[in-house]
Amino acid sequence: MLAETVAKWSAGFTAFVGRFAGRFARVEARRQVCSYVRGLLGESERKNGWTLAEAAGQSGPERLQRLLNFYAWDSDGLRDDVRWSVVEVLGDARSGVLVVDETGFLKKGVRSAGVARQYSGTAGRIDNCQIGVFLACASTRGRALIDRELYPPREWTDDRPRCRAAGIGDEIAFATRPALARTMIERAVAAGVPFGWVTADEVYGQDSKFRLWPESAGIAHLVAVPKNAMAVSMQLTKVRVHRLVAELPQMAWQRLSCGDGVRGPRVFAWAAVEIRPLRDPRHGYWLLARRSIGDPADIAYYLCLGPAGTDLAELVRVAGSRWAIEECLQMAKNEVGLDHYQVRSYRAWYRHITLAMTAAAFLVVVRDGLQEGGLRPVAEPV
């Protein structure tokens, strides 16, 4: 039985990777990408060039390094194909959520593309690192990464010779992390990815341009904001969000779970208050607050736009979806070597990250197939 299962997984992997063959111009590149992704799915604790080469039966990492640095292939096209392999399994036009977040990749030295001393949530401090901004798709069937962007800080984009040395072309201008997030969401919309909501944490929610774009596009969204953010009350006055919440009666708060964590249901006290009386009648606008059960002074705030009549439970569900991307990033680092790369160039970073997302997507497809009672057949690419 075990041998039969392994054989099915192996055949499923071959079919899965075969979907993307058109993105690689040469047979050698296609062979190496199979070896690379298979190695990322392997049991090695560290998944660098040497360990991946060893898993592939190669004497050294040279051919896999050429895959990242020199072979001609379309990493953005592969990203699009991987996105659809995920959407086929997880896509949900009503309850699906697109989630934005970032993660740090600690690095030594100064030559890796975009590396700088900057805050890393991974390390919990300012450190020498690269910052990657990611987009995940989450639904009741699961969650997976579907897009990625590297954030080169202004000290890089203001130094074009340094950029060129790291492979960052002159056409790459400075863009904030919220601007990169918007670019990825726009790509998902343009590609027809089915989803109901967009959510993001305070780094993105405090950027008014990031908040206003989905509103102008009619996209339901729920974004965290700092306590001093302003909202328009139903009395048409601008009020800081923490003051609006402080005025709520105790009966306005409800204990609800926003999903399961490693220690069980994540239960908080939640309250929502309507804001912005001058509105499109098809939409509702709310200020959502999440209060800790153990520490009532610990309150998080969210500005929300959604279909008129959206209830508190739905807002809480969407707010809880934000943890999905943290779980995706942690899984990708632990299981498929998202942060195990040994590359410096801009292009090689995108290539490794995209291949790690490919490996993670295969795990999502396999897991979904097992939940359905067997391996889900791999469809041909459209």
Secondary structure, DSSP 8 states (H G I E B T S, - for coil): -HHHHHHHHHHHHHHHHHTTGGGBSSHHHHHHHHHHHHHHTSS-SS-SHHHHHHHTT-SSSHHHHHHHHTS-B-HHHHHHHHHHHHHHHH--TTT-EEEEEEEEEE--SS-STT-EEEEETTTTEEEEEEEEEEEEEEETTEEEEEEEEEE--HHHHT-HHHHHHTT--TT-----HHHHHHHHHHHHHHTT---SEEEE-HHHHT-HHHHHHHHHTT--EEEEE-TT-EEE-TTS-EEEHHHHHHTS-GGG-EEEEEEEETTEEEEEEEEEEE--SS--TTEEEEEEEEE-SS-TT-EEEEEEEEETT--HHHHHHHHHTTHHHHHHHHHHHHHH-TT-----SHHHHHHHHHHHHHHHHHHHHHHHHHHTTS--------
